[in-house]
Amino acid sequence: MDPPGTPRPDPADPHAPHGSGDPYGAAALAAYEGSRALAARDAAHRAHTERLLLVCADTLDACGRLLAEGPDGADPAAYHHSLELVVRQLESAVSDEGLEVFGRVGERAGPATHHVVEVRSAPSGVVDDEVLEVVRRGYRYRGRVLRAARVVVAAAGSGTESSADSGTDGGTVRAPREGTTHG
């Protein structure tokens, strides 16, 4: 505590000493630098969010044009091609922002990234836990799984037990369905 009558330095005074003998100036400077860093992070986050929203707006516009044209007035192959272009545009934009898609046929299913909805007998040349079919793709952002992929996988010997004993149906085991959209 300062002795009575000793004036404290004014933090706004550019000529006031800010050395080790002035704890008020050092704390004020640290607080100022911290608030500047926070403001910069907030501005970067806002810019990132606005870029993503513009990508979504462009995609909505493209979908609106496709809906307005309708599949009736266009060649079905051309309409399908236009729809594929819109999807690729959106996928490219979100992957540029760091969204990673997984859950592809042929990859190995992992418990942290894949939710197995069905198990089928492994065809020749296919290994256990290989994805045979993708029900819903999975997404990861900055290393964090946002949504697990829902997949059908191969299992060696899954058709060797009887259907009554194992709950199989001709070599297929169905996993119980979940009641959520994020499972």
C-alpha positions as CSV (number, residue, x, y, z in Angstrom):
1,M,0.0,0.0,0.0
2,D,1.3,3.5,-0.8
3,P,2.0,5.8,2.0
4,P,-0.6,8.5,2.4
5,G,0.0,11.5,0.2
6,T,2.0,9.6,-2.4
7,P,0.3,10.0,-5.7
8,R,-0.2,6.9,-7.9
9,P,1.1,7.2,-11.5
10,D,-1.5,7.9,-14.1
11,P,-1.6,4.8,-16.4
12,A,-2.7,7.1,-19.3
13,D,0.4,9.3,-18.9
14,P,2.9,8.3,-21.6
15,H,5.7,9.7,-19.6
16,A,4.9,7.8,-16.4
17,P,7.5,5.1,-15.5
18,H,6.3,1.6,-16.3
19,G,9.3,-0.3,-14.9
20,S,9.5,-2.9,-12.2
21,G,8.9,-0.3,-9.5
22,D,5.4,0.4,-11.0
23,P,3.1,-2.6,-10.5
24,Y,0.1,-0.6,-11.6
25,G,1.6,0.3,-15.0
26,A,2.7,-3.3,-15.6
27,A,-0.7,-4.7,-14.8
28,A,-2.4,-2.1,-16.9
29,L,-0.1,-2.9,-19.8
30,A,-0.7,-6.6,-19.5
31,A,-4.5,-6.1,-19.3
32,Y,-4.3,-3.9,-22.4
33,E,-2.3,-6.4,-24.4
34,G,-4.7,-9.2,-23.3
35,S,-7.7,-7.3,-24.4
36,R,-6.1,-6.5,-27.8
37,A,-5.3,-10.2,-28.3
38,L,-8.9,-11.1,-27.4
39,A,-10.3,-8.5,-29.8
40,A,-8.0,-9.9,-32.6
41,R,-9.3,-13.5,-31.9
42,D,-12.9,-12.3,-31.9
43,A,-12.4,-10.5,-35.3
44,A,-10.8,-13.6,-36.8
45,H,-13.6,-15.7,-35.6
46,R,-16.2,-13.3,-37.0
47,A,-14.4,-13.3,-40.4
48,H,-14.3,-17.1,-40.4
49,T,-18.0,-17.4,-39.5
50,E,-18.9,-14.9,-42.3
51,R,-16.9,-16.8,-44.9
52,L,-18.7,-20.0,-43.9
53,L,-22.1,-18.2,-44.0
54,L,-21.3,-16.9,-47.5
55,V,-20.5,-20.4,-48.7
56,C,-23.8,-21.6,-47.3
57,A,-25.6,-18.6,-48.9
58,D,-24.0,-19.4,-52.3
59,T,-25.1,-23.1,-51.9
60,L,-28.6,-22.0,-51.0
61,D,-28.8,-19.8,-54.0
62,A,-27.6,-22.7,-56.3
63,C,-30.1,-25.1,-54.7
64,G,-32.9,-22.5,-55.2
65,R,-32.0,-22.2,-58.9
66,L,-32.2,-25.9,-59.3
67,L,-35.5,-26.1,-57.5
68,A,-36.9,-23.3,-59.7
69,E,-35.9,-25.1,-62.8
70,G,-37.2,-28.4,-61.5
71,P,-36.2,-31.8,-62.9
72,D,-39.2,-31.8,-65.2
73,G,-37.9,-29.1,-67.5
74,A,-34.3,-30.5,-67.7
75,D,-32.6,-33.5,-69.0
76,P,-32.3,-35.8,-66.0
77,A,-28.6,-36.4,-66.6
78,A,-28.0,-32.7,-66.8
79,Y,-30.0,-32.0,-63.7
80,H,-28.1,-34.7,-61.8
81,H,-24.8,-33.2,-63.0
82,S,-25.9,-29.7,-61.9
83,L,-26.7,-31.1,-58.4
84,E,-23.4,-32.9,-58.2
85,L,-21.6,-29.6,-59.0
86,V,-23.4,-27.8,-56.2
87,V,-22.5,-30.6,-53.8
88,R,-18.9,-30.5,-54.8
89,Q,-18.8,-26.7,-54.5
90,L,-20.0,-27.0,-50.9
91,E,-17.8,-29.9,-50.0
92,S,-14.7,-28.1,-51.4
93,A,-15.6,-24.9,-49.4
94,V,-16.1,-26.6,-46.1
95,S,-13.0,-28.8,-46.5
96,D,-11.0,-25.6,-47.2
97,E,-12.3,-24.4,-43.8
98,G,-11.1,-27.6,-42.1
99,L,-14.1,-30.0,-42.2
100,E,-12.9,-33.5,-42.9
101,V,-15.3,-36.1,-44.3
102,F,-14.9,-39.8,-43.5
103,G,-16.9,-42.9,-43.9
104,R,-16.0,-44.2,-47.3
105,V,-16.3,-47.7,-48.8
106,G,-13.1,-49.6,-48.4
107,E,-11.8,-47.9,-45.3
108,R,-11.4,-49.6,-42.0
109,A,-14.1,-48.8,-39.4
110,G,-12.9,-47.5,-36.1
111,P,-14.9,-47.3,-32.9
112,A,-14.1,-43.6,-32.4
113,T,-15.2,-42.6,-35.8
114,H,-17.7,-45.2,-37.1
115,H,-21.0,-46.5,-35.9
116,V,-21.7,-49.9,-37.2
117,V,-25.4,-50.3,-38.2
118,E,-25.0,-53.7,-39.9
119,V,-22.4,-56.5,-40.2
120,R,-22.3,-58.7,-43.3
121,S,-20.2,-61.7,-44.3
122,A,-16.9,-60.6,-45.8
123,P,-16.7,-61.1,-49.5
124,S,-13.5,-62.5,-50.8
125,G,-10.6,-60.0,-50.7
126,V,-12.3,-57.9,-48.0
127,V,-10.9,-57.7,-44.4
128,D,-12.8,-57.6,-41.1
129,D,-14.1,-54.1,-40.3
130,E,-13.8,-52.9,-43.8
131,V,-16.6,-50.6,-44.8
132,L,-18.9,-52.2,-47.4
133,E,-21.6,-49.5,-47.4
134,V,-22.0,-46.0,-46.0
135,V,-25.4,-45.1,-44.6
136,R,-24.3,-41.6,-43.4
137,R,-20.9,-40.0,-43.7
138,G,-19.0,-38.8,-40.7
139,Y,-17.4,-35.4,-40.1
140,R,-14.4,-34.2,-38.2
141,Y,-13.3,-30.6,-37.5
142,R,-9.8,-29.9,-36.1
143,G,-9.3,-33.4,-35.0
144,R,-12.7,-33.6,-33.1
145,V,-15.4,-36.0,-34.4
146,L,-18.5,-34.0,-35.0
147,R,-20.6,-36.9,-36.2
148,A,-19.6,-40.6,-36.5
149,A,-20.1,-42.3,-39.8
150,R,-22.9,-44.9,-39.9
151,V,-21.6,-47.8,-41.9
152,V,-22.1,-51.4,-42.9
153,V,-19.0,-53.5,-42.3
154,A,-17.6,-56.9,-43.2
155,A,-16.9,-59.6,-40.7
156,A,-15.2,-62.9,-41.4
157,G,-17.4,-65.8,-40.4
158,S,-20.5,-63.7,-39.5
159,G,-22.6,-66.1,-41.4
160,T,-21.4,-69.3,-39.8
161,E,-23.9,-69.4,-37.0
162,S,-27.5,-70.3,-37.5
163,S,-30.0,-67.4,-38.1
164,A,-32.0,-68.3,-35.0
165,D,-29.0,-68.4,-32.7
166,S,-27.2,-65.2,-33.8
167,G,-29.9,-62.9,-35.0
168,T,-28.5,-63.0,-38.5
169,D,-30.4,-63.1,-41.8
170,G,-28.4,-65.0,-44.4
171,G,-25.0,-63.7,-43.1
172,T,-26.2,-60.3,-42.1
173,V,-26.4,-59.0,-38.6
174,R,-28.3,-55.8,-38.0
175,A,-27.2,-53.5,-35.2
176,P,-30.0,-52.0,-33.1
177,R,-31.3,-48.6,-34.5
178,E,-30.7,-45.6,-32.3
179,G,-33.3,-42.9,-31.7
180,T,-30.9,-40.0,-32.2
181,T,-29.7,-38.2,-35.2
182,H,-26.1,-37.8,-33.9
183,G,-25.3,-41.4,-33.1
